[in-house]
Amino acid sequence: MTEQSNDPFGFSAKWAQSLKEGRNSIEKTPVALKVDGRLTRMVGMTLEAVGCQAAIGGRCLVETIENKFIETEVVGFSGDKLYLMPTEGLHGILPNARVIPTSSCHQVPVGTELLGRVIDGSGKPLDGKGPLQNSRSAPLTGKIMNPLSREPISTHMDVGVRAINAMLTVGRGQRMGLFAGSGVGKSVLLGMMTKFSTADVIVVGLIGERGREVKEFIENILGPEGMARSIIVAVPADQSPVMRLHGAQVATSIAEDFRDQGKHVLLLMDSLTRFAQAQREIALAIGEPPATKGYPPSVFAKLPSLVERAGNGEAGGGSITAFYTVLTEGDDQQDPIADAARAILDGHVVLSRDLAESGHYPAIDIEASISRVMTEISGEEHLELARRFKQVYSTYQQNRDLINVGAYTYGTERSIDEAIELQPSLMAFLHQGMNEAMEFDSCLHDLEAVMSQPVPTQQIMNATQSTLKPGVASANTYKQ
């Protein structure tokens, strides 16, 4: 008998067709089925889970005793174990708690709706102004740009600070480091640039700093004027290391979105050191061996991956001019993070504790600071004035002790006499009040005025040498 006679109603053919359709449907399913796992170990902030799979950077939910869920991120794996790091507190977690992997990764809210707002590392508002309306989403990690497609740095960026505009000119799309110890005025300097800069949008990332500084920076330093075109991403020090990493990446992703819209963005990150310390906490927790002063190798891989996201976009597009603060512990400029940052940035501004303690603000150490693109974006006259300024300033600093104790005899060295004469004007030029805005052209005019002052000629020095007491230089004599 034939198969048709054994199955007069065609059930076999229908069943075979149904199996084929079901198999095709499963194969076309874009998302793999997720299997729940369980928590097997917790050490410090690190959780170990088995029985489930998730990609690095993926989100997993861990069930608590109150039937609530804590969000975690996959930061590593070993065999069948997943290493998870929470983005919030770990209260209420039990052994063998259920771990639910999700198919999503972290996204960043972007768009003009963020202007004037304060958000955390997960993109949630902190300012009590309600949820973000009509905001779009972007990847947390951004995208890698072809270095040959970037527009070269060719235009200066006016940051509103005279010492930087004139002596350390910053280019649009440049990445600068702000090297400072604690309590030397870096937050005030960041606030000045936020208020006085000519950038279209300012994105400020307050990463790993004291919680009280967030409100003080917004109300006392930034003010309503600066806040109107700014976006603040605040992740205080009491947040988990994952959130501190996310905070820096969120701020960068927001800046990238505005750059893609053709805007010129000023990105201020405070601080790059806290970002590195957060990565160190995660890496050491999952067993990565320490290298330089306790920093594992992954830290030095994370730094350029973050910094390289800033800079100019494609030709005719926008730009991200970035300032990254670097905390030099004990004012040690050879700190591993400071040394690594100096190598990957386009220049650095060093703040001096001696200047800050003497009441000189902003406490910028002109001798130790440099802008690597200044020669490409400044005219010959500007460069010559800045060179002479540094030369005269350095001459005075090198001989300051001799001058202060009266061991230097006026007329011995013309360059030192010139430095003594111009020193008050140089220091007045570098000093600037925190509410005093200085436009770029005005800064160049002031620099020219300082360096064009008349200095004592050899004839005047010879005529006045006999009237000077040995080892003493009179201010009145210089003006004769």
Secondary structure by P-SEA (a helix, b strand, c coil): cccccccccaaaaaaaaaaaaaaaaaaaccccbbbbbbbccccccbbbbccccccccbbbbbbccccbbbbbbbccccccbbbbbbcccccccccccbbbbbcccbbbbbcccccccccccccccccccccccbbbbbbccccccccccccccccccccccccccccccccccbbbbbcccccccaaaaaaaaaacccccbbbbbbccccaaaaaaaacccccccccccbbbbbbcccccaaaaaaaaaaaaaaaaaaaaaccbbbbbbccaaaaaaaaaaaaaaaccccccccccaaaaaaaaaaaaccccccccbbbbbbbbbbbbcccccccaaaaaaaaaccbbbbbbaaaaaacccccccccccccccccccccaaaaaaaaaaaaaaaaaaaaaaaaaaccccccccaaaaaaaaaaaaaaaaacccccccccaaaaaaaaaaaaacccccaaaaaaacccccccccccccccc
